[in-house]
Amino acid sequence: DEEVANNSLVVECGDRSRYVAYEDIYVTETDIYSYSYTTSFDGEGAITSAIDYVVTEDLPQLYVLEGHGEQELPATFADQIAKENIETTQLSLLTEESVPEEADAVLIYEPQSDISAEEKTKLSTYAENGGKLLVIAGPVDGVSLDNLESLLADYGVTTSDGIVVEGSEDHYTAQPYVLLPDMQSDGITESLIEENYYPNMPISQGLVVADDAEGVTEFLTTSDEAFSKTAGYDLATYEKEDGDIDGPFALAVSIACENDGEIIWFSSASF
């Protein structure tokens, strides 16, 4: 049902098939800095993904929460999810009694308004029953996300008002709110550390982990010189002022829940 370019492939197994376009084998990208194009070979990745798709009957199911002004997933993120053969389904907990049993994970991406107390209970129950919850949510201008953030509070993690600013020049790029966090060794960060990649975390909310919190891993953290500007989006200076909140902060955490459930939380939606 689509135009097939020369030198493309069809991978087939039984009743299942996957079309691999030539442009997915030789990927052309634009370099915005040099106004040029670069072409890279991704045949192995594209074909491996296609083979995995046609031989796997039960593909992973990712449910994406909606109903709170959640933003569209970035193209690179959405493409990678598709390449991993993860099927996505929109989920409204306003109309569902609970998270569907077939959900292997639930994603909450950049909500613009808070979830309800009932939705919070459904998500918490899902995680405690072995579900996997991924939250990517930075501070929202003029809006508090109390119910959503209470998912963290249940495990001894609290959120700070405002936007985190770095006082250490080694821990930001471009501007002090474009954070360059320290990475702790973890399954999530291992490949980045090995290849000397560094995540940029613009417009982040500070996470504070209680000393007695159990099962919480801080895998992205600020320097000790970081602080949170309580003026938020209205900040007029990057200097520390009265009322600003001292760091250090976590910027991403993983929380081990009961029955092998897990919550992964990034405090920036723009990283």
N, C-alpha and C positions, 0 to 999 in steps of 0.2 A: 504493500500500500504506500510505498514511497519510492522515490527515484534511487536507483542503484548505480553507484559509480563503478567504473572499471577498476579492477584490482581489489574490490571489496570481497568479503567472505560471508558465507552462511555456515554456521556451526549447527549440526543437527544430531539429536539422539532421541530415538523413539518418536513421540508426538511433539517434542519440544524443539524449538529452534531459536537461534539468535542471529540477527543480522549485524555484522561488524563492518561499518563503513570505512572506506579508505581514509577518510579524515580522522577516524579514531585510531588508525594504525600509524599514520604520519600526522602528528598534531602540530598545527601552526598557531603560534601565539604572538601577540603584539607586544613589543617592548615600548612602553609609554615614555621611557626616558630618551631613547635614541630614535624613536619613530621608525623602527625597523621591525622585521618579522623574523622569528626563529622557528625552525622546524625540528621536532624531535621524534624519535621512533618509539612508539608505545605498543608495538605489535604483540609483544609477549604479554603485557598487562591486559590488553583488550581481548586477546584470544583466550588467555587463562580465565578471565572473567566469564567469557561466553561458554567455555567448557563447563565451568563450575555451575553456571545457570542451568544448562540443559541436563546435567546429571543429578542435580539436587532437587528432590521433590518438595521438601519443606524448607522454604527460604526464610531467613530471619525476618521478623515482623517488627517494624518500628512505627509506633503510633505517635503522631505529632499533635500536641494539644492546640486547640483553637478556641476562639471566643473571647480573647482578651487583648485584641489588637496585635497578636504575635506577628512578627515580620517574616517576610519570605526568606527561606534559607538562601545564603549566598551560593552563587552558581558553582563555585569550586567545591563547596561542601556537599551540595546536592549531587553533583556529578560523581564525587567519590563514594557517596552512599549507594548510588545506582551501580557503580562499578563493583562494589563489594556484594552486589546482588541482594541488598537489603530492601525489602518492599516497604513502602511508606503508606500509611493510612491516616487521614485526619481524624482526630478524636475530640468530641465535645463531651465533657463530663457533666455538662448541664443537663444532658438528655440521657446519659448512661448511668445505670445504678452503680457501676464500678468499672475499673479498667478491665477490658476484655482479657480472658484467660490466655488467648493466643498472642498477646503482646509480649515480645521478648524484651522490649525497652520502650520507654516513653520519653519524648524529647519536648522540652519547653524552650522555645527560642525567642528571646527579646520581647516579652509581653509588655504592653503599654498600660495595662491596668491590672489590678489585683485579681487573684482567683477568690472564690467564695470559701467560707469555712467548710462547707460540705465537700467542695472539690479538694481542699487540703486534706480532709480526712480520707477521701478515696485514694489520693496519691500516697499518703502515709501508709495506709493499709496495704497498698500494692507493694511498696518497697519492703515493708516488714514481712510480707509473704513471699519474698524472694525475687521481687521485680527489680529492674534496673531503671533508674531515673537519671536523665541528663538534663541539667538546667544551665542555660546560657543566658544570663540576665544581668545587665548593668543597671546603674541608677537611672531612673526615669524622671525627667524634669517635672517638678510639681506634683508628683504622684508617689505615694507610699505603697509598698507591696507587702504589707504586714502578714497576710495569711500565707503567701508564698514563702516569705522568709521564715515563717514559723516552722517550716519543714527542717530548717537548719537548727533553730533554737531548741528543738526536741533533742538534739544531740550535742548541745553545749557550744554551738557556734552562733554568734550574733553578728549583725551587720552594722556598720558605722554610717552615720549620716554624711552626705556630701560625696565629693569626688576625691580620690587619692592623688596626691601630688608627691613627687620624689624630691628629697633634698640632696640626694647623692647623684652626682653627674654620671656616675657609672651605671645608673639604674634607670635611665630614660633616654629616649631618642627624640629629636626634633623639639618637643616641648615637655616640661616636667610632668604633664598628665599622660604622656605616651610612655607607659611604664615598660621597663625591661627587667622583668623579675628574675630572681634566683630560682633555679630549678633543682628540686630534690629528686634523687633517683627513685623512680617509680615506673610501673609498667606503662604508664601513659607518656612519660617523658624520656624513657630510655633511648628511643631511636633519635630524638632531637639532640640529646646530650652526646651520643656517639658521633653524630654527623656535624656537631658544632653549630646547630641551629639555635636561634634565640627567639622566643615569642615576644611580640609587642602587644601590650595590653592597654589600649587607650580607654579613657573614661571608665575607670574601674571603681567599684565599691569595696571598701575595706571589710574583710572578714576577720573576726577575732575568735580564736579558739580558746575555750576555758581550760585552765590547767588540769581540771579533773575530767575533761572530755575523753571518752573512750571510743576507739575505733575510727578516729578521725586522722587522716593523713593530709598534711599541707604540702602540696607538690609545686606550687608557685607562690613565692613570697617576696615582699618588698625588703628594702634595707631598713635598718633601724632609724634612718633619718626621714622616712616617709611620714606624712601626716595627711589627714583628710580635711579638705576645705569644706566647711559646713555651708558655705554660700552656694555650693553646687555649681549649677550651670551659670549662676550669676557672679562667679568669682571675678574679681577685678585685679588680683595680684597673685603671684605664685609664692609670695612670702607668707610665712606662718603668722597668723593673727590670733587675737584673743577669741576663744571659742572653738578654734580648730582642734582636731582630735589627734593626739600623738599615736604614731605607729609603734612597732611594725605591724603589718597586716599580712594575712594570707589573701591571695587573689584567686586561688583554685584549691578545692579540697575534694577528697573522696571520703565517703562515710560508709563504713560497714554496718549494714542493718541485719536484723534477725533473718534466719533461714537463707543466708547467702545473698540477701538483697543488697543493693548498693545505690548510693546517691553520689553523682559527680556534679560539682557546681563550679562554674566559671563566673567570676563577678564582673566580667566585661563582655558585651555582645559585639564588640568591634575589633576583637583581637585577630 
